[in-house]
Amino acid sequence: MGTIVVGFVSRPEGRAAVTRAIAEAKLRGSRLVVLNSHRGGREFDAGKAREVERSLEEVRAELEAAGVEHDIRQLVRGQEVAEDVVAVAEETGADLVVIGLRHRTPVGKLLLGSNAQRILLDAPCDVLAVKVGH
C-alpha cells in the first residue's frame, strides 16, 4: 500500500487538496497522511489553534466517510511548511504529495509561492498541485 501526503490549510485551496487526495488515495489504494503545519509564534494563538482543530475534525470526518486509511498530523515546530511537507514525504516514503494552490498577486505569480515552489522542487516524489474548483 502506497502513501500520499497532502498539505492542509483551512482555506479553499487546502480543502481542494484534501478532496483530490482522497480521490487519488481511493484510485491508488493508498494511505493518506494529512499534514497541517504552522511555524507557531504570535500568529498561532489559542484561538487559531482551536480553529485549526475544528477544521481537522471536519477533515477526519470526511476521510472516515470516504473509507480512506489515514493519519492526521499537526506540526507546530518553527519550520517552514515546505520543510515539514518534504520531511513527512521522506519519512513515510510517499508516492505522491498533493498541495493546493491559490491565486497570487502579480509579483507572487512570478514566484509561484515559496512553499509550493520548494515542495515542487524538493519533494522526493511526484507532486500534484490542485487549484480551487478543479
QUIHU-V490864 format. One line per field, one symbol per residue. ss: DSSP state (2 for helix, 1 for strand, 0 for the rest). phi: phi as a letter, one per 20 degrees, with the letter a starting at -180 (. if undefined). psi: psi as a letter, one per 20 degrees, with the letter a starting at -180 (. if undefined). A space follows every 10 residues. Layout:
BEGIN
ss=???
phi=???
psi=???
END
This chain:
BEGIN
ss=0011111000 0222222222 2222222200 1111111100 0000022222 2222222222 2222220001 1111110000 2222222222 2200011111 1000022222 2002222222 2200011111 1000
phi=.ecddcedce bgffffffgf fffffffemd eddeddccfn ngfdefffff fffffffffg ffffffmefb cdcddccnef ggffffffff gemgebddce dcfdfgffff dmpffffffg edfebfcded efnd
psi=prppppppqm rhhghggggh hggggggikq qpoppppqhb ahhmahghgh ggggghhggg gggghikppr pppopnkjrq ghggggghgg gikqhqppqq qrqrrgghhh ihpgggghgg hiqjaqpopp qpj.
END
